[in-house]
Amino acid sequence: MVTSTADLASSETVKNIFITGVQNAHALEKEALQLMQRQVERFENYPEMSQILRTHIAETEGQIRRLDEILHNFGEDRSFLKDMATQFMANMAAAGHMPMADEVIKNTFANHAFENFEIAAYTSLIAMAEASGHQRFVPALEETLREEQKTAQLIRDQIVPITQKYLMREAQGLKADR
């Protein structure tokens, strides 16, 4: 029976939960990449959102590298099956918004929600790293957490301007969906 924080750090079960969490985060970042890459191609009339996504695509590629390094330290690899499944889901989610008349608004909401999901995931991973005695990975995880928080705020700040621009374009009879 685990009775203290020191016991957690020596627990093989806790270490394995952390490794699984890192693999899950890797799959989550692959899903995020797919979503953003599909959307950035489509945001024709919303360059502000396209720029946020381009910047975060580059950050996400760095996040994946950091996760790969953590996994490598354990002699582990990403979960190919999880990566494939989440990338498939991302493509389906992106495709699901395409026929919508307000595609840009729905994608903005979805992106904000997704970033907040990632914030929760990295907050949990940091707690797992600390509990499992793997504090050396905390700085990399905190860097990713800060990037996710920044992007979530940038997207949140665009909700009103994108909505207003969408309404203006619709009222003028211009292409507004993307």
C-alpha positions in Angstrom: 0.0 0.0 0.0 1.3 3.5 -1.0 1.3 5.7 2.1 3.4 8.7 1.3 4.8 10.9 -1.5 8.1 9.1 -1.2 6.3 5.8 -1.8 4.7 7.3 -5.0 8.1 8.2 -6.3 9.3 4.6 -6.0 6.1 3.1 -7.4 6.5 1.4 -10.8 2.8 1.8 -11.3 3.0 5.6 -10.8 5.9 5.7 -13.3 3.9 3.7 -15.8 1.0 6.0 -15.4 3.2 9.0 -16.1 4.7 7.3 -19.2 1.2 6.6 -20.5 0.2 10.2 -19.8 3.2 11.4 -21.9 2.1 9.0 -24.7 -1.4 10.4 -24.5 -0.1 13.9 -24.6 1.9 13.0 -27.7 -1.2 11.7 -29.4 -3.1 14.8 -28.3 -0.4 17.0 -29.9 -0.6 15.0 -33.1 -4.4 15.5 -33.1 -3.9 19.3 -32.5 -1.5 19.5 -35.5 -4.0 17.8 -37.8 -6.7 20.2 -36.7 -4.7 23.3 -37.1 -3.2 22.3 -40.4 -6.7 21.6 -41.8 -8.0 24.9 -40.5 -5.1 27.2 -41.5 -5.7 26.1 -45.1 -9.3 27.3 -44.9 -9.3 30.6 -42.9 -9.3 32.7 -46.1 -10.8 35.9 -44.6 -9.5 35.6 -41.0 -5.7 36.2 -41.2 -5.6 36.9 -37.4 -6.7 33.3 -36.7 -4.4 31.9 -39.4 -1.4 33.6 -37.8 -2.3 32.3 -34.3 -2.6 28.8 -35.8 0.7 29.1 -37.8 2.6 30.1 -34.7 1.0 27.4 -32.6 1.7 24.8 -35.3 5.5 25.6 -34.9 5.1 25.5 -31.1 3.3 22.1 -31.3 6.0 20.6 -33.3 8.4 21.6 -30.6 6.1 20.2 -27.9 6.1 16.8 -29.8 9.9 16.8 -29.8 9.9 17.5 -26.0 7.5 14.6 -25.4 9.6 12.3 -27.7 12.7 13.2 -25.5 10.8 12.4 -22.3 9.7 9.0 -23.8 13.2 8.3 -25.0 14.6 8.8 -21.5 12.4 5.9 -20.4 13.3 3.8 -23.4 9.7 4.2 -24.6 8.2 5.4 -27.8 5.0 7.1 -28.7 1.9 5.0 -29.1 1.5 4.7 -32.9 -2.1 3.4 -32.4 -3.1 6.4 -30.2 -1.4 8.8 -32.7 -3.2 7.4 -35.6 -6.6 7.3 -33.8 -6.4 10.9 -32.7 -5.2 12.2 -36.1 -8.1 10.4 -37.7 -10.5 12.0 -35.2 -8.9 15.4 -35.8 -9.5 15.1 -39.6 -13.1 14.1 -38.9 -13.7 17.0 -36.6 -12.2 19.4 -39.1 -14.3 18.0 -41.8 -17.4 18.2 -39.6 -17.2 22.0 -39.5 -16.5 22.5 -43.2 -20.1 22.5 -44.4 -21.3 24.8 -41.7 -22.2 28.4 -42.7 -20.4 29.6 -39.6 -17.4 27.3 -39.9 -15.0 30.0 -38.6 -17.0 30.6 -35.4 -17.4 26.9 -34.7 -13.6 26.3 -35.2 -12.8 29.2 -33.0 -14.9 27.7 -30.2 -13.5 24.2 -30.8 -9.9 25.6 -30.8 -10.5 27.4 -27.5 -11.9 24.3 -25.9 -9.1 22.1 -27.2 -6.4 24.4 -25.9 -8.1 24.3 -22.4 -8.2 20.5 -22.6 -4.4 20.6 -23.3 -3.9 23.0 -20.4 -5.6 20.4 -18.1 -3.6 17.6 -19.5 -0.2 19.3 -19.0 -1.2 20.4 -15.5 -1.9 16.8 -14.7 1.3 15.6 -16.3 3.3 18.0 -14.2 1.7 16.6 -11.1 2.5 13.1 -12.3 6.1 14.0 -13.0 6.5 15.4 -9.5 4.7 12.5 -7.8 6.7 9.9 -9.7 10.0 11.5 -8.8 10.7 12.7 -12.4 11.0 16.4 -11.6 13.7 16.8 -14.3 10.9 16.7 -16.9 8.8 19.5 -15.2 10.6 22.4 -16.9 9.8 21.0 -20.4 6.2 20.3 -19.4 5.8 23.8 -17.9 7.1 25.3 -21.1 4.5 23.5 -23.1 1.8 24.5 -20.5 2.8 28.2 -20.9 2.5 27.9 -24.7 -1.0 26.3 -24.4 -2.1 29.0 -22.0 -0.8 31.7 -24.3 -2.6 30.2 -27.3 -5.8 29.7 -25.4 -5.8 33.4 -24.4 -5.0 34.5 -28.0 -7.9 32.5 -29.3 -10.2 33.7 -26.6 -9.3 37.3 -27.5 -10.3 36.6 -31.1 -13.8 35.3 -30.3 -15.5 38.7 -30.4 -13.5 40.2 -33.3 -14.1 37.0 -35.4 -17.8 37.0 -34.6 -18.1 40.6 -35.5 -16.1 40.2 -38.7 -18.3 37.1 -39.6 -21.5 39.1 -39.0 -20.2 42.1 -41.1 -19.2 39.8 -44.0 -22.6 38.0 -43.9 -24.5 41.3 -43.7 -22.6 42.5 -46.8 -23.3 39.3 -48.7 -19.6 38.4 -48.7 -18.1 34.9 -48.1 -18.0 34.7 -44.4 -17.8 31.0 -43.4 -14.0 30.9 -43.7 
